[in-house]
Amino acid sequence: DNAQFEAGWPASILDGLRQRGHTLRMAEGRIGSVQLVGWPSRDHGEPFGVADERRDGTVLTVPAVVPAVAPAMVPAARARAPSAVGDKP
């Protein structure tokens, strides 16, 4: 397995990859960029984002959107609302 890497990786990481049989070569310049949205687990935790600091990009947190319940779905509102054909309430 041949792999390129960018400068800055700790020697311990690179040595561990070599010990596992990887042939490593330092890349000339930058070779990647990452933008990520993840969740800590399926059942717990809030989603999070990560933007590669080497590129233009940022992470924004947007509040969850809860859809409004249509009046026709609420029994009390349905009793007061006129019908679609123009009947009086």
C-alpha angles and dihedrals in degrees: 000000000000120000137175123215137190122241115269103055114133114256090235091062093047092046090051091053091049090050088056091056102264120143108218131201126182111240123233101244129328119342107175150032131197133201111176140184114188145164124221091228140340094258105030143039137036124281114258137194135215127194122197105252091212093066139049107275144098142199120246126192113216121190116245114264116229111198115236115247111246112240090238088064093057113075096212093049092046090055091055100038123093116241123253092256095062102263117157116252 
